[in-house]
Amino acid sequence: MENTFDMEQYLNNSKKISISDLDFSRAKDFPISAEEIRCLTYMMDIESHTMIYLRGLLGTCAVRDPEVGAFLSCWVYEEFFHGRVLRQFLEAAGFPVDNARPDDVRKNRSWREKGEEVAAALLCRVVSDFQALYLVWGAVQELSTLEGYGVLARRTQNPVLRDLLLRIIKDERRHFSFYFNKARLRLRSKSTQRVTLWILNRFWTPVGHGVKDTSEVQWTMRYIFGRAEGLQVARRIDSIISRLPGLDGFSLLTHARQRAMQESTEEVWYYLPTHDDRRAG
């Protein structure tokens, strides 16, 4: 993680996730809980929404860096297939996904996410090193994502799901490595460090916020980070991001977890199992 990111190697190795040797027909043979289905649906929706994120990024100065532009071309491709394989697993496990779901998710995104696209373009004009902010933000989100997948992989009793998640994690780890190491290079000046931390502390939100409603974001935070293991994971994310220049004491994940844990209202989820739930763990 501390080594310089090898851009050429990443571009040469970029490809869609391989599942040709993964037998999805066995997905129904092992337990899967309603909570896992709910969390996987959340993750599928966010992965499939990557193209919309990219559209917003293309309107900012972040893409002026040729390496960032090259990375994003591979990133959106790889993330699209993450969403696709999650959908394939869900359907193989007996939980069909409506073909219109990605478009429905796009239409239902909040005003906040739409506003962030405009705000990001404006920030390029007033923040001297907007790329540093974008790269740190990306590092936090990618690390949160891969750690979230790791929690699910360790908890699940479904070996097919575990294998799939471990494969996705490999891609997410490379994405994080790019963001983290590029951010280290951009966070050279004290002023850039101060501005980046100030904006993060006031505007950062967990992965999926703006695409999913607040209650669903909070539920997912509790499900992934709520146990003792989850607290350790949140602290580990904060500790790693704190290694970036000027970000000592970074603690946004721990604080986000605490806020989610304080949220006591629990809604009834609309996604009901469609296969024999006696197999559910």
Secondary structure, 3 states (H helix, E strand, C coil): CCCCCCHHHHHHHCCCCCCCCCCHHHHHHCCCCHHHHHHHHHHHHHHHCHHHHHHHHCCCHHHHCHHHHHHHHHHHHHHHHHHHHHHHHHHHCCCCCCCCHHHHHHHHCCHHHHHHHHHHHHHHHHCCCHHHHHHHHHHHHHHHHHHHHHHHHHHCCCHHHHHHHHHHHHHHHHHHHHHHHHHHHHCCCHHHHHHHHHHHHHHCCCCCECCECHHHHHHHHHHHHCCHHHHHHHHHHHHHHCCCCCCCCCCHHHHHHHHHHHCCCCCCCCCCCCCCHHHCC
